[in-house]
Amino acid sequence: MVTQTYHTTCFLCGGAAQERETDHANRRLYRCPKCGDYEISRKAMGRLTDSPAFKARASEAAAAVKDPDKIYEITIDNKSGDVLGTVVVRRQELR
Ligand SMILES: [Zn+2]
């Protein structure tokens, strides 16, 4: 399934970027010239609205991922409820 790509502002750095819905619209994939590619869940986005420090760190971490088979993912940990940024294997949907 191909979802539509939109021009938008990067959630992490605020620059011009592209995004499309992934994971049955539970997440979004961003493509940013500065941050690179990253995927973020809707719940995490809601929690990070006023977290400029987290966004700055996540921007650097996402940009540091150079392996095309990996991607930076920002989600909420189901057990702790904390927002987590991790490098994971890139699913087929994110290629
Ligand atoms: Zn960015």
PDB file of the backbone (N, CA, C, O) and the ligand in Angstrom, with CONECT records:
HET     ZN  A 101       1
ATOM      1  N   MET A   1       0.847  -1.187   0.000  1.00  0.00           N
ATOM      2  CA  MET A   1       0.000   0.000   0.000  1.00  0.00           C
ATOM      3  C   MET A   1       0.885   1.240   0.000  1.00  0.00           C
ATOM      4  O   MET A   1       1.837   1.341   0.774  1.00  0.00           O
ATOM      5  N   VAL A   2       0.563   2.158  -0.860  1.00  0.00           N
ATOM      6  CA  VAL A   2       1.323   3.400  -0.931  1.00  0.00           C
ATOM      7  C   VAL A   2       0.463   4.526  -0.366  1.00  0.00           C
ATOM      8  O   VAL A   2      -0.660   4.748  -0.818  1.00  0.00           O
ATOM      9  N   THR A   3       0.987   5.218   0.601  1.00  0.00           N
ATOM     10  CA  THR A   3       0.267   6.350   1.162  1.00  0.00           C
ATOM     11  C   THR A   3       0.821   7.637   0.587  1.00  0.00           C
ATOM     12  O   THR A   3       1.962   7.684   0.128  1.00  0.00           O
ATOM     13  N   GLN A   4       0.022   8.660   0.614  1.00  0.00           N
ATOM     14  CA  GLN A   4       0.413   9.921  -0.004  1.00  0.00           C
ATOM     15  C   GLN A   4       1.487  10.630   0.826  1.00  0.00           C
ATOM     16  O   GLN A   4       1.472  10.609   2.057  1.00  0.00           O
ATOM     17  N   THR A   5       2.411  11.253   0.107  1.00  0.00           N
ATOM     18  CA  THR A   5       3.462  12.025   0.755  1.00  0.00           C
ATOM     19  C   THR A   5       3.092  13.502   0.749  1.00  0.00           C
ATOM     20  O   THR A   5       2.638  14.038  -0.262  1.00  0.00           O
ATOM     21  N   TYR A   6       3.290  14.148   1.885  1.00  0.00           N
ATOM     22  CA  TYR A   6       2.947  15.557   2.018  1.00  0.00           C
ATOM     23  C   TYR A   6       4.201  16.379   2.298  1.00  0.00           C
ATOM     24  O   TYR A   6       5.142  15.915   2.942  1.00  0.00           O
ATOM     25  N   HIS A   7       4.186  17.597   1.800  1.00  0.00           N
ATOM     26  CA  HIS A   7       5.218  18.554   2.178  1.00  0.00           C
ATOM     27  C   HIS A   7       4.800  19.216   3.477  1.00  0.00           C
ATOM     28  O   HIS A   7       3.657  19.648   3.626  1.00  0.00           O
ATOM     29  N   THR A   8       5.718  19.293   4.399  1.00  0.00           N
ATOM     30  CA  THR A   8       5.382  19.787   5.726  1.00  0.00           C
ATOM     31  C   THR A   8       6.635  20.372   6.364  1.00  0.00           C
ATOM     32  O   THR A   8       7.660  20.542   5.705  1.00  0.00           O
ATOM     33  N   THR A   9       6.538  20.675   7.646  1.00  0.00           N
ATOM     34  CA  THR A   9       7.726  21.069   8.395  1.00  0.00           C
ATOM     35  C   THR A   9       8.159  19.904   9.264  1.00  0.00           C
ATOM     36  O   THR A   9       7.338  19.164   9.805  1.00  0.00           O
ATOM     37  N   CYS A  10       9.466  19.761   9.382  1.00  0.00           N
ATOM     38  CA  CYS A  10      10.030  18.659  10.165  1.00  0.00           C
ATOM     39  C   CYS A  10       9.597  18.788  11.623  1.00  0.00           C
ATOM     40  O   CYS A  10       9.671  19.867  12.211  1.00  0.00           O
ATOM     41  N   PHE A  11       9.139  17.663  12.202  1.00  0.00           N
ATOM     42  CA  PHE A  11       8.692  17.692  13.599  1.00  0.00           C
ATOM     43  C   PHE A  11       9.853  18.000  14.546  1.00  0.00           C
ATOM     44  O   PHE A  11       9.654  18.596  15.604  1.00  0.00           O
ATOM     45  N   LEU A  12      11.053  17.596  14.167  1.00  0.00           N
ATOM     46  CA  LEU A  12      12.192  17.764  15.072  1.00  0.00           C
ATOM     47  C   LEU A  12      12.883  19.111  14.916  1.00  0.00           C
ATOM     48  O   LEU A  12      13.167  19.771  15.916  1.00  0.00           O
ATOM     49  N   CYS A  13      13.160  19.537  13.683  1.00  0.00           N
ATOM     50  CA  CYS A  13      13.957  20.751  13.487  1.00  0.00           C
ATOM     51  C   CYS A  13      13.156  21.912  12.908  1.00  0.00           C
ATOM     52  O   CYS A  13      13.637  23.045  12.919  1.00  0.00           O
ATOM     53  N   GLY A  14      11.958  21.664  12.406  1.00  0.00           N
ATOM     54  CA  GLY A  14      11.131  22.753  11.895  1.00  0.00           C
ATOM     55  C   GLY A  14      11.435  23.165  10.470  1.00  0.00           C
ATOM     56  O   GLY A  14      10.801  24.078   9.943  1.00  0.00           O
ATOM     57  N   GLY A  15      12.403  22.502   9.832  1.00  0.00           N
ATOM     58  CA  GLY A  15      12.735  22.807   8.446  1.00  0.00           C
ATOM     59  C   GLY A  15      11.752  22.178   7.479  1.00  0.00           C
ATOM     60  O   GLY A  15      10.877  21.416   7.890  1.00  0.00           O
ATOM     61  N   ALA A  16      11.887  22.490   6.202  1.00  0.00           N
ATOM     62  CA  ALA A  16      11.031  21.895   5.187  1.00  0.00           C
ATOM     63  C   ALA A  16      11.328  20.408   5.077  1.00  0.00           C
ATOM     64  O   ALA A  16      12.488  20.005   4.986  1.00  0.00           O
ATOM     65  N   ALA A  17      10.275  19.591   5.087  1.00  0.00           N
ATOM     66  CA  ALA A  17      10.456  18.141   5.051  1.00  0.00           C
ATOM     67  C   ALA A  17       9.249  17.509   4.375  1.00  0.00           C
ATOM     68  O   ALA A  17       8.295  18.195   4.011  1.00  0.00           O
ATOM     69  N   GLN A  18       9.305  16.193   4.212  1.00  0.00           N
ATOM     70  CA  GLN A  18       8.173  15.439   3.693  1.00  0.00           C
ATOM     71  C   GLN A  18       7.740  14.439   4.752  1.00  0.00           C
ATOM     72  O   GLN A  18       8.556  13.982   5.552  1.00  0.00           O
ATOM     73  N   GLU A  19       6.460  14.101   4.756  1.00  0.00           N
ATOM     74  CA  GLU A  19       5.983  13.087   5.684  1.00  0.00           C
ATOM     75  C   GLU A  19       4.885  12.274   5.034  1.00  0.00           C
ATOM     76  O   GLU A  19       4.181  12.747   4.142  1.00  0.00           O
ATOM     77  N   ARG A  20       4.751  11.046   5.495  1.00  0.00           N
ATOM     78  CA  ARG A  20       3.614  10.215   5.105  1.00  0.00           C
ATOM     79  C   ARG A  20       3.261   9.300   6.272  1.00  0.00           C
ATOM     80  O   ARG A  20       4.090   9.008   7.135  1.00  0.00           O
ATOM     81  N   GLU A  21       2.010   8.858   6.272  1.00  0.00           N
ATOM     82  CA  GLU A  21       1.533   8.004   7.357  1.00  0.00           C
ATOM     83  C   GLU A  21       2.058   6.596   7.175  1.00  0.00           C
ATOM     84  O   GLU A  21       2.168   6.096   6.056  1.00  0.00           O
ATOM     85  N   THR A  22       2.381   5.961   8.296  1.00  0.00           N
ATOM     86  CA  THR A  22       2.840   4.567   8.300  1.00  0.00           C
ATOM     87  C   THR A  22       2.123   3.842   9.445  1.00  0.00           C
ATOM     88  O   THR A  22       1.399   4.445  10.236  1.00  0.00           O
ATOM     89  N   ASP A  23       2.351   2.536   9.499  1.00  0.00           N
ATOM     90  CA  ASP A  23       1.805   1.728  10.593  1.00  0.00           C
ATOM     91  C   ASP A  23       0.300   1.964  10.759  1.00  0.00           C
ATOM     92  O   ASP A  23      -0.167   2.236  11.865  1.00  0.00           O
ATOM     93  N   HIS A  24      -0.446   1.862   9.680  1.00  0.00           N
ATOM     94  CA  HIS A  24      -1.904   2.050   9.721  1.00  0.00           C
ATOM     95  C   HIS A  24      -2.280   3.396  10.323  1.00  0.00           C
ATOM     96  O   HIS A  24      -3.245   3.504  11.078  1.00  0.00           O
ATOM     97  N   ALA A  25      -1.506   4.419   9.979  1.00  0.00           N
ATOM     98  CA  ALA A  25      -1.731   5.804  10.411  1.00  0.00           C
ATOM     99  C   ALA A  25      -1.426   6.024  11.893  1.00  0.00           C
ATOM    100  O   ALA A  25      -1.737   7.081  12.442  1.00  0.00           O
ATOM    101  N   ASN A  26      -0.821   5.031  12.538  1.00  0.00           N
ATOM    102  CA  ASN A  26      -0.410   5.232  13.928  1.00  0.00           C
ATOM    103  C   ASN A  26       0.918   5.969  14.040  1.00  0.00           C
ATOM    104  O   ASN A  26       1.248   6.499  15.101  1.00  0.00           O
ATOM    105  N   ARG A  27       1.679   6.003  12.952  1.00  0.00           N
ATOM    106  CA  ARG A  27       2.990   6.659  12.963  1.00  0.00           C
ATOM    107  C   ARG A  27       3.136   7.491  11.700  1.00  0.00           C
ATOM    108  O   ARG A  27       2.319   7.409  10.783  1.00  0.00           O
ATOM    109  N   ARG A  28       4.183   8.283  11.673  1.00  0.00           N
ATOM    110  CA  ARG A  28       4.518   9.023  10.471  1.00  0.00           C
ATOM    111  C   ARG A  28       6.001   8.860  10.162  1.00  0.00           C
ATOM    112  O   ARG A  28       6.850   8.829  11.053  1.00  0.00           O
ATOM    113  N   LEU A  29       6.276   8.757   8.882  1.00  0.00           N
ATOM    114  CA  LEU A  29       7.659   8.752   8.411  1.00  0.00           C
ATOM    115  C   LEU A  29       7.993  10.147   7.908  1.00  0.00           C
ATOM    116  O   LEU A  29       7.320  10.683   7.028  1.00  0.00           O
ATOM    117  N   TYR A  30       9.044  10.729   8.480  1.00  0.00           N
ATOM    118  CA  TYR A  30       9.511  12.037   8.021  1.00  0.00           C
ATOM    119  C   TYR A  30      10.790  11.863   7.219  1.00  0.00           C
ATOM    120  O   TYR A  30      11.633  11.026   7.541  1.00  0.00           O
ATOM    121  N   ARG A  31      10.923  12.667   6.165  1.00  0.00           N
ATOM    122  CA  ARG A  31      12.161  12.761   5.383  1.00  0.00           C
ATOM    123  C   ARG A  31      12.588  14.207   5.438  1.00  0.00           C
ATOM    124  O   ARG A  31      11.925  15.078   4.875  1.00  0.00           O
ATOM    125  N   CYS A  32      13.697  14.472   6.116  1.00  0.00           N
ATOM    126  CA  CYS A  32      14.164  15.834   6.346  1.00  0.00           C
ATOM    127  C   CYS A  32      15.597  15.963   5.845  1.00  0.00           C
ATOM    128  O   CYS A  32      16.419  15.092   6.129  1.00  0.00           O
ATOM    129  N   PRO A  33      15.924  17.031   5.105  1.00  0.00           N
ATOM    130  CA  PRO A  33      17.295  17.188   4.614  1.00  0.00           C
ATOM    131  C   PRO A  33      18.320  17.269   5.744  1.00  0.00           C
ATOM    132  O   PRO A  33      19.474  16.876   5.567  1.00  0.00           O
ATOM    133  N   LYS A  34      17.900  17.780   6.908  1.00  0.00           N
ATOM    134  CA  LYS A  34      18.820  17.923   8.035  1.00  0.00           C
ATOM    135  C   LYS A  34      18.836  16.678   8.926  1.00  0.00           C
ATOM    136  O   LYS A  34      19.904  16.170   9.267  1.00  0.00           O
ATOM    137  N   CYS A  35      17.664  16.194   9.296  1.00  0.00           N
ATOM    138  CA  CYS A  35      17.566  15.080  10.250  1.00  0.00           C
ATOM    139  C   CYS A  35      17.645  13.716   9.574  1.00  0.00           C
ATOM    140  O   CYS A  35      17.876  12.713  10.249  1.00  0.00           O
ATOM    141  N   GLY A  36      17.458  13.655   8.259  1.00  0.00           N
ATOM    142  CA  GLY A  36      17.376  12.364   7.596  1.00  0.00           C
ATOM    143  C   GLY A  36      15.985  11.785   7.753  1.00  0.00           C
ATOM    144  O   GLY A  36      15.015  12.520   7.940  1.00  0.00           O
ATOM    145  N   ASP A  37      15.886  10.453   7.675  1.00  0.00           N
ATOM    146  CA  ASP A  37      14.599   9.782   7.814  1.00  0.00           C
ATOM    147  C   ASP A  37      14.389   9.382   9.270  1.00  0.00           C
ATOM    148  O   ASP A  37      15.326   8.956   9.946  1.00  0.00           O
ATOM    149  N   TYR A  38      13.185   9.518   9.738  1.00  0.00           N
ATOM    150  CA  TYR A  38      12.828   8.968  11.050  1.00  0.00           C
ATOM    151  C   TYR A  38      11.336   8.701  11.077  1.00  0.00           C
ATOM    152  O   TYR A  38      10.560   9.292  10.326  1.00  0.00           O
ATOM    153  N   GLU A  39      10.960   7.796  11.962  1.00  0.00           N
ATOM    154  CA  GLU A  39       9.548   7.464  12.131  1.00  0.00           C
ATOM    155  C   GLU A  39       9.144   7.821  13.557  1.00  0.00           C
ATOM    156  O   GLU A  39       9.890   7.563  14.502  1.00  0.00           O
ATOM    157  N   ILE A  40       7.970   8.411  13.708  1.00  0.00           N
ATOM    158  CA  ILE A  40       7.518   8.815  15.036  1.00  0.00           C
ATOM    159  C   ILE A  40       6.050   8.441  15.205  1.00  0.00           C
ATOM    160  O   ILE A  40       5.252   8.590  14.279  1.00  0.00           O
ATOM    161  N   SER A  41       5.703   7.959  16.385  1.00  0.00           N
ATOM    162  CA  SER A  41       4.305   7.588  16.631  1.00  0.00           C
ATOM    163  C   SER A  41       3.490   8.827  16.986  1.00  0.00           C
ATOM    164  O   SER A  41       4.019   9.818  17.489  1.00  0.00           O
ATOM    165  N   ARG A  42       2.205   8.748  16.715  1.00  0.00           N
ATOM    166  CA  ARG A  42       1.321   9.878  17.042  1.00  0.00           C
ATOM    167  C   ARG A  42       1.342  10.173  18.536  1.00  0.00           C
ATOM    168  O   ARG A  42       1.336  11.335  18.942  1.00  0.00           O
ATOM    169  N   LYS A  43       1.368   9.133  19.347  1.00  0.00           N
ATOM    170  CA  LYS A  43       1.399   9.349  20.804  1.00  0.00           C
ATOM    171  C   LYS A  43       2.668  10.098  21.215  1.00  0.00           C
ATOM    172  O   LYS A  43       2.624  11.002  22.049  1.00  0.00           O
ATOM    173  N   ALA A  44       3.793   9.715  20.622  1.00  0.00           N
ATOM    174  CA  ALA A  44       5.052  10.389  20.966  1.00  0.00           C
ATOM    175  C   ALA A  44       5.004  11.849  20.528  1.00  0.00           C
ATOM    176  O   ALA A  44       5.488  12.731  21.238  1.00  0.00           O
ATOM    177  N   MET A  45       4.423  12.102  19.365  1.00  0.00           N
ATOM    178  CA  MET A  45       4.323  13.495  18.894  1.00  0.00           C
ATOM    179  C   MET A  45       3.528  14.332  19.895  1.00  0.00           C
ATOM    180  O   MET A  45       3.882  15.473  20.190  1.00  0.00           O
ATOM    181  N   GLY A  46       2.445  13.743  20.412  1.00  0.00           N
ATOM    182  CA  GLY A  46       1.623  14.471  21.372  1.00  0.00           C
ATOM    183  C   GLY A  46       2.369  14.801  22.644  1.00  0.00           C
ATOM    184  O   GLY A  46       2.131  15.829  23.277  1.00  0.00           O
ATOM    185  N   ARG A  47       3.283  13.906  23.009  1.00  0.00           N
ATOM    186  CA  ARG A  47       4.023  14.112  24.257  1.00  0.00           C
ATOM    187  C   ARG A  47       5.188  15.080  24.096  1.00  0.00           C
ATOM    188  O   ARG A  47       5.673  15.635  25.082  1.00  0.00           O
ATOM    189  N   LEU A  48       5.635  15.284  22.879  1.00  0.00           N
ATOM    190  CA  LEU A  48       6.870  16.058  22.658  1.00  0.00           C
ATOM    191  C   LEU A  48       6.621  17.491  22.196  1.00  0.00           C
ATOM    192  O   LEU A  48       7.559  18.187  21.805  1.00  0.00           O
ATOM    193  N   THR A  49       5.385  17.932  22.237  1.00  0.00           N
ATOM    194  CA  THR A  49       5.079  19.267  21.727  1.00  0.00           C
ATOM    195  C   THR A  49       5.950  20.336  22.375  1.00  0.00           C
ATOM    196  O   THR A  49       6.424  21.249  21.699  1.00  0.00           O
ATOM    197  N   ASP A  50       6.160  20.225  23.665  1.00  0.00           N
ATOM    198  CA  ASP A  50       6.944  21.239  24.386  1.00  0.00           C
ATOM    199  C   ASP A  50       8.260  20.668  24.889  1.00  0.00           C
ATOM    200  O   ASP A  50       8.653  20.911  26.031  1.00  0.00           O
ATOM    201  N   SER A  51       8.936  19.917  24.045  1.00  0.00           N
ATOM    202  CA  SER A  51      10.194  19.289  24.457  1.00  0.00           C
ATOM    203  C   SER A  51      11.315  19.625  23.474  1.00  0.00           C
ATOM    204  O   SER A  51      11.814  18.739  22.780  1.00  0.00           O
ATOM    205  N   PRO A  52      11.717  20.904  23.410  1.00  0.00           N
ATOM    206  CA  PRO A  52      12.753  21.274  22.431  1.00  0.00           C
ATOM    207  C   PRO A  52      14.078  20.556  22.658  1.00  0.00           C
ATOM    208  O   PRO A  52      14.804  20.278  21.703  1.00  0.00           O
ATOM    209  N   ALA A  53      14.400  20.251  23.919  1.00  0.00           N
ATOM    210  CA  ALA A  53      15.676  19.574  24.187  1.00  0.00           C
ATOM    211  C   ALA A  53      15.656  18.159  23.614  1.00  0.00           C
ATOM    212  O   ALA A  53      16.635  17.714  23.014  1.00  0.00           O
ATOM    213  N   PHE A  54      14.533  17.450  23.801  1.00  0.00           N
ATOM    214  CA  PHE A  54      14.435  16.099  23.250  1.00  0.00           C
ATOM    215  C   PHE A  54      14.514  16.150  21.730  1.00  0.00           C
ATOM    216  O   PHE A  54      15.201  15.341  21.106  1.00  0.00           O
ATOM    217  N   LYS A  55      13.797  17.116  21.136  1.00  0.00           N
ATOM    218  CA  LYS A  55      13.781  17.207  19.671  1.00  0.00           C
ATOM    219  C   LYS A  55      15.174  17.466  19.117  1.00  0.00           C
ATOM    220  O   LYS A  55      15.558  16.888  18.100  1.00  0.00           O
ATOM    221  N   ALA A  56      15.939  18.343  19.790  1.00  0.00           N
ATOM    222  CA  ALA A  56      17.296  18.648  19.318  1.00  0.00           C
ATOM    223  C   ALA A  56      18.176  17.406  19.375  1.00  0.00           C
ATOM    224  O   ALA A  56      18.940  17.136  18.448  1.00  0.00           O
ATOM    225  N   ARG A  57      18.068  16.653  20.466  1.00  0.00           N
ATOM    226  CA  ARG A  57      18.860  15.418  20.586  1.00  0.00           C
ATOM    227  C   ARG A  57      18.419  14.401  19.550  1.00  0.00           C
ATOM    228  O   ARG A  57      19.255  13.748  18.926  1.00  0.00           O
ATOM    229  N   ALA A  58      17.120  14.262  19.363  1.00  0.00           N
ATOM    230  CA  ALA A  58      16.604  13.279  18.407  1.00  0.00           C
ATOM    231  C   ALA A  58      17.004  13.649  16.981  1.00  0.00           C
ATOM    232  O   ALA A  58      17.284  12.769  16.167  1.00  0.00           O
ATOM    233  N   SER A  59      17.032  14.950  16.675  1.00  0.00           N
ATOM    234  CA  SER A  59      17.454  15.398  15.343  1.00  0.00           C
ATOM    235  C   SER A  59      18.873  14.947  15.057  1.00  0.00           C
ATOM    236  O   SER A  59      19.163  14.433  13.976  1.00  0.00           O
ATOM    237  N   GLU A  60      19.766  15.141  16.033  1.00  0.00           N
ATOM    238  CA  GLU A  60      21.163  14.724  15.852  1.00  0.00           C
ATOM    239  C   GLU A  60      21.268  13.212  15.739  1.00  0.00           C
ATOM    240  O   GLU A  60      22.017  12.696  14.909  1.00  0.00           O
ATOM    241  N   ALA A  61      20.517  12.503  16.571  1.00  0.00           N
ATOM    242  CA  ALA A  61      20.583  11.038  16.560  1.00  0.00           C
ATOM    243  C   ALA A  61      20.050  10.478  15.246  1.00  0.00           C
ATOM    244  O   ALA A  61      20.608   9.526  14.699  1.00  0.00           O
ATOM    245  N   ALA A  62      18.970  11.068  14.741  1.00  0.00           N
ATOM    246  CA  ALA A  62      18.400  10.586  13.478  1.00  0.00           C
ATOM    247  C   ALA A  62      19.364  10.856  12.324  1.00  0.00           C
ATOM    248  O   ALA A  62      19.538  10.017  11.441  1.00  0.00           O
ATOM    249  N   ALA A  63      19.993  12.042  12.341  1.00  0.00           N
ATOM    250  CA  ALA A  63      20.922  12.393  11.274  1.00  0.00           C
ATOM    251  C   ALA A  63      22.170  11.520  11.290  1.00  0.00           C
ATOM    252  O   ALA A  63      22.836  11.360  10.267  1.00  0.00           O
ATOM    253  N   ALA A  64      22.482  10.956  12.453  1.00  0.00           N
ATOM    254  CA  ALA A  64      23.688  10.133  12.589  1.00  0.00           C
ATOM    255  C   ALA A  64      23.513   8.739  12.014  1.00  0.00           C
ATOM    256  O   ALA A  64      24.494   8.011  11.862  1.00  0.00           O
ATOM    257  N   VAL A  65      22.278   8.348  11.689  1.00  0.00           N
ATOM    258  CA  VAL A  65      22.031   7.013  11.137  1.00  0.00           C
ATOM    259  C   VAL A  65      22.399   7.033   9.654  1.00  0.00           C
ATOM    260  O   VAL A  65      21.702   7.642   8.842  1.00  0.00           O
ATOM    261  N   LYS A  66      23.493   6.366   9.310  1.00  0.00           N
ATOM    262  CA  LYS A  66      23.964   6.378   7.917  1.00  0.00           C
ATOM    263  C   LYS A  66      23.658   5.087   7.176  1.00  0.00           C
ATOM    264  O   LYS A  66      23.746   5.038   5.949  1.00  0.00           O
ATOM    265  N   ASP A  67      23.297   4.041   7.914  1.00  0.00           N
ATOM    266  CA  ASP A  67      22.992   2.753   7.297  1.00  0.00           C
ATOM    267  C   ASP A  67      21.578   2.806   6.697  1.00  0.00           C
ATOM    268  O   ASP A  67      20.614   3.000   7.437  1.00  0.00           O
ATOM    269  N   PRO A  68      21.434   2.639   5.370  1.00  0.00           N
ATOM    270  CA  PRO A  68      20.104   2.729   4.755  1.00  0.00           C
ATOM    271  C   PRO A  68      19.144   1.632   5.217  1.00  0.00           C
ATOM    272  O   PRO A  68      17.936   1.744   5.008  1.00  0.00           O
ATOM    273  N   ASP A  69      19.666   0.577   5.841  1.00  0.00           N
ATOM    274  CA  ASP A  69      18.792  -0.484   6.337  1.00  0.00           C
ATOM    275  C   ASP A  69      18.287  -0.217   7.754  1.00  0.00           C
ATOM    276  O   ASP A  69      17.536  -1.017   8.313  1.00  0.00           O
ATOM    277  N   LYS A  70      18.700   0.903   8.325  1.00  0.00           N
ATOM    278  CA  LYS A  70      18.270   1.253   9.685  1.00  0.00           C
ATOM    279  C   LYS A  70      17.523   2.575   9.643  1.00  0.00           C
ATOM    280  O   LYS A  70      17.639   3.343   8.688  1.00  0.00           O
ATOM    281  N   ILE A  71      16.756   2.825  10.691  1.00  0.00           N
ATOM    282  CA  ILE A  71      16.039   4.089  10.786  1.00  0.00           C
ATOM    283  C   ILE A  71      15.869   4.455  12.254  1.00  0.00           C
ATOM    284  O   ILE A  71      15.791   3.586  13.122  1.00  0.00           O
ATOM    285  N   TYR A  72      15.814   5.753  12.514  1.00  0.00           N
ATOM    286  CA  TYR A  72      15.585   6.234  13.875  1.00  0.00           C
ATOM    287  C   TYR A  72      14.083   6.252  14.130  1.00  0.00           C
ATOM    288  O   TYR A  72      13.302   6.731  13.307  1.00  0.00           O
ATOM    289  N   GLU A  73      13.700   5.728  15.267  1.00  0.00           N
ATOM    290  CA  GLU A  73      12.294   5.551  15.596  1.00  0.00           C
ATOM    291  C   GLU A  73      12.017   6.207  16.950  1.00  0.00           C
ATOM    292  O   GLU A  73      12.760   5.997  17.909  1.00  0.00           O
ATOM    293  N   ILE A  74      10.950   6.997  17.025  1.00  0.00           N
ATOM    294  CA  ILE A  74      10.583   7.646  18.286  1.00  0.00           C
ATOM    295  C   ILE A  74       9.205   7.133  18.680  1.00  0.00           C
ATOM    296  O   ILE A  74       8.212   7.368  17.991  1.00  0.00           O
ATOM    297  N   THR A  75       9.169   6.432  19.798  1.00  0.00           N
ATOM    298  CA  THR A  75       7.928   5.815  20.255  1.00  0.00           C
ATOM    299  C   THR A  75       7.823   5.972  21.769  1.00  0.00           C
ATOM    300  O   THR A  75       8.753   6.448  22.421  1.00  0.00           O
ATOM    301  N   ILE A  76       6.688   5.567  22.315  1.00  0.00           N
ATOM    302  CA  ILE A  76       6.516   5.564  23.764  1.00  0.00           C
ATOM    303  C   ILE A  76       6.639   4.137  24.263  1.00  0.00           C
ATOM    304  O   ILE A  76       5.980   3.226  23.762  1.00  0.00           O
ATOM    305  N   ASP A  77       7.497   3.959  25.259  1.00  0.00           N
ATOM    306  CA  ASP A  77       7.683   2.633  25.841  1.00  0.00           C
ATOM    307  C   ASP A  77       6.415   2.209  26.570  1.00  0.00           C
ATOM    308  O   ASP A  77       5.911   2.936  27.426  1.00  0.00           O
ATOM    309  N   ASN A  78       5.897   1.021  26.225  1.00  0.00           N
ATOM    310  CA  ASN A  78       4.630   0.580  26.797  1.00  0.00           C
ATOM    311  C   ASN A  78       4.710   0.366  28.308  1.00  0.00           C
ATOM    312  O   ASN A  78       3.722   0.553  29.018  1.00  0.00           O
ATOM    313  N   LYS A  79       5.887  -0.026  28.796  1.00  0.00           N
ATOM    314  CA  LYS A  79       6.017  -0.317  30.228  1.00  0.00           C
ATOM    315  C   LYS A  79       6.246   0.956  31.036  1.00  0.00           C
ATOM    316  O   LYS A  79       5.532   1.214  32.005  1.00  0.00           O
ATOM    317  N   SER A  80       7.231   1.745  30.643  1.00  0.00           N
ATOM    318  CA  SER A  80       7.603   2.911  31.460  1.00  0.00           C
ATOM    319  C   SER A  80       6.796   4.150  31.109  1.00  0.00           C
ATOM    320  O   SER A  80       6.673   5.062  31.927  1.00  0.00           O
ATOM    321  N   GLY A  81       6.244   4.192  29.896  1.00  0.00           N
ATOM    322  CA  GLY A  81       5.542   5.397  29.463  1.00  0.00           C
ATOM    323  C   GLY A  81       6.465   6.501  29.003  1.00  0.00           C
ATOM    324  O   GLY A  81       6.001   7.587  28.656  1.00  0.00           O
ATOM    325  N   ASP A  82       7.774   6.245  28.994  1.00  0.00           N
ATOM    326  CA  ASP A  82       8.739   7.251  28.551  1.00  0.00           C
ATOM    327  C   ASP A  82       8.806   7.303  27.028  1.00  0.00           C
ATOM    328  O   ASP A  82       8.540   6.312  26.347  1.00  0.00           O
ATOM    329  N   VAL A  83       9.162   8.465  26.511  1.00  0.00           N
ATOM    330  CA  VAL A  83       9.407   8.598  25.077  1.00  0.00           C
ATOM    331  C   VAL A  83      10.807   8.079  24.787  1.00  0.00           C
ATOM    332  O   VAL A  83      11.774   8.484  25.434  1.00  0.00           O
ATOM    333  N   LEU A  84      10.912   7.186  23.818  1.00  0.00           N
ATOM    334  CA  LEU A  84      12.184   6.553  23.497  1.00  0.00           C
ATOM    335  C   LEU A  84      12.584   6.854  22.058  1.00  0.00           C
ATOM    336  O   LEU A  84      11.754   6.833  21.149  1.00  0.00           O
ATOM    337  N   GLY A  85      13.863   7.133  21.869  1.00  0.00           N
ATOM    338  CA  GLY A  85      14.419   7.244  20.531  1.00  0.00           C
ATOM    339  C   GLY A  85      15.431   6.139  20.325  1.00  0.00           C
ATOM    340  O   GLY A  85      16.422   6.055  21.050  1.00  0.00           O
ATOM    341  N   THR A  86      15.184   5.278  19.328  1.00  0.00           N
ATOM    342  CA  THR A  86      16.080   4.152  19.106  1.00  0.00           C
ATOM    343  C   THR A  86      16.328   3.943  17.620  1.00  0.00           C
ATOM    344  O   THR A  86      15.495   4.285  16.781  1.00  0.00           O
ATOM    345  N   VAL A  87      17.486   3.376  17.309  1.00  0.00           N
ATOM    346  CA  VAL A  87      17.793   2.992  15.933  1.00  0.00           C
ATOM    347  C   VAL A  87      17.335   1.553  15.745  1.00  0.00           C
ATOM    348  O   VAL A  87      17.737   0.661  16.492  1.00  0.00           O
ATOM    349  N   VAL A  88      16.493   1.336  14.745  1.00  0.00           N
ATOM    350  CA  VAL A  88      15.929   0.006  14.514  1.00  0.00           C
ATOM    351  C   VAL A  88      16.121  -0.376  13.041  1.00  0.00           C
ATOM    352  O   VAL A  88      16.486   0.459  12.214  1.00  0.00           O
ATOM    353  N   VAL A  89      15.870  -1.640  12.733  1.00  0.00           N
ATOM    354  CA  VAL A  89      15.903  -2.097  11.343  1.00  0.00           C
ATOM    355  C   VAL A  89      14.723  -1.479  10.596  1.00  0.00           C
ATOM    356  O   VAL A  89      13.598  -1.468  11.096  1.00  0.00           O
ATOM    357  N   ARG A  90      14.984  -0.976   9.416  1.00  0.00           N
ATOM    358  CA  ARG A  90      13.966  -0.304   8.607  1.00  0.00           C
ATOM    359  C   ARG A  90      12.999  -1.321   8.014  1.00  0.00           C
ATOM    360  O   ARG A  90      13.410  -2.201   7.257  1.00  0.00           O
ATOM    361  N   ARG A  91      11.718  -1.206   8.353  1.00  0.00           N
ATOM    362  CA  ARG A  91      10.714  -2.113   7.797  1.00  0.00           C
ATOM    363  C   ARG A  91      10.530  -1.818   6.302  1.00  0.00           C
ATOM    364  O   ARG A  91      10.882  -0.748   5.807  1.00  0.00           O
ATOM    365  N   GLN A  92       9.969  -2.805   5.613  1.00  0.00           N
ATOM    366  CA  GLN A  92       9.726  -2.637   4.179  1.00  0.00           C
ATOM    367  C   GLN A  92       8.859  -1.399   3.911  1.00  0.00           C
ATOM    368  O   GLN A  92       9.054  -0.702   2.916  1.00  0.00           O
ATOM    369  N   GLU A  93       7.922  -1.140   4.790  1.00  0.00           N
ATOM    370  CA  GLU A  93       7.012  -0.012   4.633  1.00  0.00           C
ATOM    371  C   GLU A  93       7.752   1.328   4.622  1.00  0.00           C
ATOM    372  O   GLU A  93       7.236   2.319   4.105  1.00  0.00           O
ATOM    373  N   LEU A  94       8.939   1.356   5.181  1.00  0.00           N
ATOM    374  CA  LEU A  94       9.672   2.619   5.347  1.00  0.00           C
ATOM    375  C   LEU A  94      10.734   2.811   4.272  1.00  0.00           C
ATOM    376  O   LEU A  94      11.546   3.731   4.369  1.00  0.00           O
ATOM    377  N   ARG A  95      10.742   1.967   3.257  1.00  0.00           N
ATOM    378  CA  ARG A  95      11.750   2.091   2.203  1.00  0.00           C
ATOM    379  C   ARG A  95      11.260   3.003   1.095  1.00  0.00           C
ATOM    380  O   ARG A  95      11.975   3.228   0.119  1.00  0.00           O
TER     381      ARG A  95
HETATM  382 ZN    ZN A 101      14.525  17.945  10.518  1.00  0.00          ZN2+
END
